[in-house]
Amino acid sequence: MSGRIVITGAAGLVGQNLIPRLKAHGFSEIVAIDKTKTNAAILRDLHPDIDVVVADLAADDGWQEQLAAASALVHGHAQIGGLVAEEFQRNNVRASERVMHAARAHGIPYLVNISSSVVNSMAEDNYTETKKAQEALVLASGIQQIVLRPTLMFGWFDRKHLGWLARFMKKVPIFPIPGSGRYLRQPLYVGDFCNIIIAAIEQRMTGTYNISGQQQIDYIDLMHEVKRATRAKAGIIRIPYGLFAALLRLYGLASSNPPFTEKQLKALSTPDIFEVIDWPGIFGVLATSLPDALNETFNHPVYSRIVLEF
């Protein structure tokens, strides 16, 4: 497959999963841009045949020229976690403003905008508000594009969500669940999402699509599935919601970038149910069953052992 593909946020969850699948589909000219040196080094080691550029998209440091002659841009960078509101503004809004300016300047003909299901969420937090702003400004760029709004994703290189929870579960004797644990989730396997991205690029699809996991599952049941896939020994117990929140506050005092925050706990318990569309039929992508996806995630001989930096 010909064409230069540029990916922003390429050393994160989606990018690290997308690149091997792009290569498997015949894309050979790939430019990966990310600002995290450690994660970019992991990407470069895994894929020495692609161009990996370490750059801060919120600053003017020469990365713009990487967009020259690109046939498609995968707009995938995002600040996902953290406690500092300014970091979300910088990385989700200002960086995207600069990327859109550079994309227009270089005449990018097609764009995959990786948004988020949180734009339809009732939750109120830094991530939700800046992802809404990010989606709007990318749409306003005037570039032909598809907007994909995934729900919570998991897969190889998952550093924040199920990946972190699985590693924590394997380290402790007791794994706590806040409250009843009956918070409906729609986890999406990132491998399926990456295949959707590739289908969109190949067919130059447009429009806005809510991409949810095909299976709805309560959080506590999902944790039992993770325990099965990882063969963890921890006992899964429920603890009062207030106690769980207090423990997160204490953790936040000891860490400047905690993997799970009290605001994310509130988002977890927010009763959101996201639209489930026939994305397997729309994009021609087979949906991987949840047990199979968890097995692929946690038991791959190479990728399941790699842990990205927060």
URPEPE-V267480 format. One record per residue. PHI is phi in whole degrees, -180 to 180 (* if undefined). NEAR is the number of other ideal C-beta (glycine too) atoms within 8 Angstrom. Layout:
phi:near
PHI:NEAR
PHI:NEAR
//
This chain:
phi:near
*:7
-91:4
115:9
-89:10
-109:15
-108:13
-124:15
-95:13
65:12
-72:17
-96:14
-92:16
-57:13
-68:14
-61:16
-63:16
-84:15
-72:15
-60:15
-63:9
-77:12
-61:11
-63:13
-66:6
-89:9
97:6
-78:10
-113:7
-108:8
-125:14
-115:13
-111:16
-116:14
-156:18
-97:8
-88:11
-60:7
-63:8
-69:13
-65:16
-66:8
-63:12
-62:16
-65:9
-66:7
-74:7
-135:13
-68:5
-90:5
-115:10
-91:7
-110:12
-117:11
-91:8
-159:11
-94:7
-68:14
-84:8
-125:6
-92:5
-132:6
94:6
-66:10
-57:10
-67:6
-67:11
-84:12
-62:6
65:5
-76:14
-90:9
-159:14
-120:16
-100:16
-86:12
-124:14
-79:13
-168:12
-85:12
-99:6
-126:12
128:10
-113:7
-100:6
-61:6
-62:6
-65:9
-67:15
-63:10
-66:11
-87:13
-98:14
-108:13
-65:9
-63:13
-69:14
-59:9
-68:12
-64:13
-66:12
-62:8
-66:11
-65:13
-68:11
-62:8
-98:11
65:5
-59:13
-83:7
-153:12
-142:15
-104:15
-98:12
-85:12
-93:11
-160:11
-64:14
-66:11
-65:11
-106:9
-87:10
-85:6
-67:10
-127:5
-156:10
-61:10
-65:13
-60:13
-67:10
-78:13
-70:14
-62:10
-65:10
-62:13
-60:14
-63:8
-73:12
-70:15
-61:9
-75:6
-68:11
84:4
-82:12
-57:7
-157:12
-118:12
-109:12
-114:14
-115:13
-78:12
-83:12
-51:11
-107:14
-144:14
156:13
-54:13
69:12
-73:14
-100:12
-108:10
-106:9
-62:11
-61:13
-66:12
-63:10
-66:13
-65:9
-65:9
-60:14
-79:9
-98:5
-116:7
-78:5
-127:7
-110:13
-83:9
-117:12
-72:13
62:11
-76:6
77:11
-90:8
-111:11
-68:11
-121:12
-132:14
-64:14
-115:14
-73:16
-65:14
-62:13
-65:13
-63:15
-64:12
-66:11
-65:13
-58:14
-64:12
-61:12
-64:13
-64:12
-66:8
-103:6
52:8
-77:8
-128:6
110:6
-120:6
-132:11
-86:10
-105:13
-108:13
-61:12
-72:6
-110:8
-92:8
-151:12
-69:10
-55:13
-65:12
-71:8
-63:12
-65:14
-66:9
-67:12
-64:15
-60:13
-63:9
-67:13
-92:10
61:6
-68:10
-101:5
-61:11
-83:6
-95:9
-130:8
-90:9
-129:8
-56:7
-56:8
-63:6
-66:8
-61:13
-63:11
-64:8
-64:9
-66:13
-63:9
-64:8
-63:10
-64:11
-70:6
-95:5
-133:7
-80:3
-141:8
-67:10
-72:8
-144:9
-118:11
-65:9
-65:8
-69:10
-63:13
-62:10
-65:12
-60:9
-89:10
-71:9
-77:7
-95:10
-125:6
-97:10
-56:6
-111:7
-102:9
-84:5
-68:11
-61:10
-76:6
-65:8
-103:11
69:6
-120:10
-73:5
-84:9
-81:10
-63:7
-59:12
-60:9
-66:8
-66:14
-67:13
-64:9
-63:13
-65:16
-99:11
-129:8
-68:9
-64:5
-117:6
-65:7
-70:10
-95:6
-93:9
-116:6
-80:14
-78:6
-69:7
//
